């Protein structure tokens, strides 16, 4: 071993572990009863993926305001439909 490397622990079994054993009661029951939730919650109104061609200056104007530019475009289009 070179002098620049620190020695590793002699045996990992010698290291004291303060974490509880999750296979014993009451942890096992709590883990079994916990619901598994994965991903983002489903929206009541889902979006449709589409492709739209916009002028570069229009797109740059929306993007310059930062994150959420697609939602802002959606809001403007929704307002236009409401006025129609």
N, C-alpha and C positions, 0 to 999 in steps of 0.2 A: 504494500500500500504506500502511496506517495504521501508526503507530509502535508500537502494541501488539502487532502480529503479527510473529513472527520469520520471516526469509526462509527459503524452502525450499532444499534442495540444488539446485545449478545443473543437474546432470544425474545421474541415478541410475547411469549407466554409469561415472561417475568414482569411485563408492564401491567400495573394495576389498572383495571377498567372500572370506572365509576358509573358507567351506563347500566341501567336496569336490564335484566333479562326479559326481553319482550315476548318470550314464549311461555312465561309463567303468568298465573292469575295475578292481578286483574287486567294486566296488559293484553293478554291474548284475546280476552272477551271484547275489550275496547277496540282493538284493531280489527277483529272480525265484524263488529257492528258498524264500523265507520264506512260511510258510503264512498265509493270510488268515483271521483269527478275528474274528468279529463278534458282538456281543451277549454275554449271559450264557451260561455253559455250561449245557447241558441237564441237568436233574435226572433221576435214575433214577426217582424217584417224583414225578410231576407232580401239581399241585393242580387242583382243579375249582372254577371260579368259581360262586358261588351267592349267593342273598340269604337272609338270616335275620333274623328280628325278635327283638330282645332288649329286656328292660326297661332303661330309661334308667340306673338305678342299677348294674345289672350291667355295662353297657357302660362307664360312667364309671369303675367300679372297675378294669377291665382297662386302660383308656386312661390312668388316672392313674399307672400304673407306667412309662409311657413307650413308646418304640418297641418293636415286637414284640408288641403286644397281640393281634393276630390269631393269631400263632403260639401265644401262651399259651392263648387260647381253644381252639385246635386240640388242644393238649396235654391240657387238662382234659377235653375230650370224648373223646379217645383213652383216657385213664385210666378214665373212666366206662365206656366200652365194654369195657375189659379186665376190670373188676370184675363186670360183668353176667353 
